Amino acid sequence: MTDEELRAKYCGAYKYLNGKGIYDLRCLARALGVAKPTALPKKKLLWEF
């Protein structure tokens, strides 16, 4: 899969997550097993998903 195809495929998910607050993202990250989500800024946290 090319970079362009990946961007097109996950664009909606990124927009959805980007619209969430940091608290919601951290809760979701904890549920998905991200280690220490409170230590990550929002932009880095988005790339963990």
ZAMARGU-4260 file (C-alpha; in steps of 0.2 Angstrom, whole numbers, plus 5000, padded with zeros to 4 digits):
<rodrens>
0) 5000/5000/5000 | 5007/5017/4995 | 5008/5032/5007 | 4994/5041/4998 | 4983/5025/4999
5) 4986/5025/5018 | 4982/5043/5020 | 4966/5041/5011 | 4961/5026/5021 | 4964/5033/5038
10) 4960/5052/5035 | 4943/5050/5043 | 4950/5041/5058 | 4963/5054/5061 | 4950/5069/5059
15) 4939/5060/5072 | 4953/5057/5084 | 4960/5075/5081 | 4943/5082/5086 | 4943/5073/5103
20) 4950/5082/5119 | 4966/5076/5127 | 4957/5068/5141 | 4947/5057/5129 | 4962/5052/5119
25) 4972/5047/5135 | 4957/5036/5141 | 4957/5028/5124 | 4976/5026/5124 | 4975/5017/5141
30) 4961/5006/5135 | 4972/5001/5120 | 4988/4998/5131 | 4998/5013/5127 | 5011/5015/5140
35) 5011/5032/5150 | 4999/5041/5139 | 4999/5056/5151 | 5017/5059/5146 | 5013/5062/5128
40) 5007/5078/5120 | 4991/5077/5109 | 5000/5076/5092 | 5011/5061/5098 | 4997/5053/5106
45) 4987/5053/5089 | 5001/5043/5081 | 5001/5030/5094 | 4984/5024/5088
</rodrens>
